[in-house]
Amino acid sequence: MLKLHYAPNSRAERVLWLLEELELPYELNSMPFHPEALKSDEHRKRHPLGRIPVLEDGDVSIYESGAIIDYVLEKHKNGGLKPSVDSPEYPYYLQWFHFCEGMIAQPMNTIVVHTILLPPERRDETVLGQAQRLASKSLTAIETALDGKEYLVGDFSGVEFMTGHCCTKLSDLGCVTDEMPNLKAYVERIKARPAFQKAISTT
């Protein structure tokens, strides 16, 4: 059985959401998002930097959320939820699958740090503003790509667990504005999925 090492409000949500969508049996090791748990000797044996998610599948133990999602789709969905390699959609699937970590994650992390994690006296409005502008530019690209479409690449796909998940988080942070109607509808479409709701409510 698959075993997911997980903490709420993290990239591990992506993997839990995928497991729920695929209705795969799994065991969940839910840990607090705190150094005492994540930096423990026990968890460092799973991930040398003490990060999550980590997925165990028999003798396989793998980390990095994007790698885990790709692994699960290939190993347990027979390549489903992604276009075939010879499909004209395949290059764009790869593009949008990796867009979140390449273009969205860094400014999103900065926004979280300077609105939630740091105490008010240590927050930097200049740094926050720069991150919000960078995030807005990336979200505008997604808004344009969604014109006339429900999902970024064909039907619901692996892209949604990566870039789609980031969009929901940025929406929660107030970065998806009324000037982005395609993106707002996309986020609501994702949030309405029962598997997503179960994943984000898991503690």
C-alpha positions, 0 to 999 in steps of 0.5 A: 500500500502507498504511504504518504508522509504529509503535513497540512497546508503544504505541497503534500496536499497535491499528492493527497488530492491525487490519491483521492482523485484516483481512489487509491488505497493509502496510509497517511502519516500526518505530521505537524508542519514544525521543525520538531517533526520534520527535522527529526532523525526519523524523518530525515531518513526519508528526506535528507532535508526534512521536507514533505511530501514523501511517498513510499510504495513498497521498496520505493521512497520518493520525494518532490511533489511533482516527481511523486505526481508523475510517478503515481500517474505512470505507475498507478494510472497507466499514464492516465490524466496526461496526454500521450507522448505523440499527442499535440497537447503533450508539450503543453502538458509538460509546460503547464505541469512545471510552470508552478514551480518555475514561475509561481512558487517563489513569489507565492512563498515570499507572499506567505512569509511576509503576510503569515509567517513573519511577525508584523514588525519583520514583514517587508512591504517592498519585498511583498509588493515585488512578489505580488507583482511577479505572481500577478504576471504569472497568473495573467499568463494563466488567465490568457491560456484559459480563455475558452477552456475549462482546464489548461490542457484538454480535460482535467489532467495532472497539470491541475495537481501542480499549477492548479493547486498553486492557483488555489493557494494564490486565490486564498492569498487574494492574488486572483482578482476580478480582472481574471474571470477565467482564472477565478472560474478555474479555481472554483472548478477545482475547489468544487471537486470532492477529492480536493475538498477532502485533501485540503481539509485533512489535518 
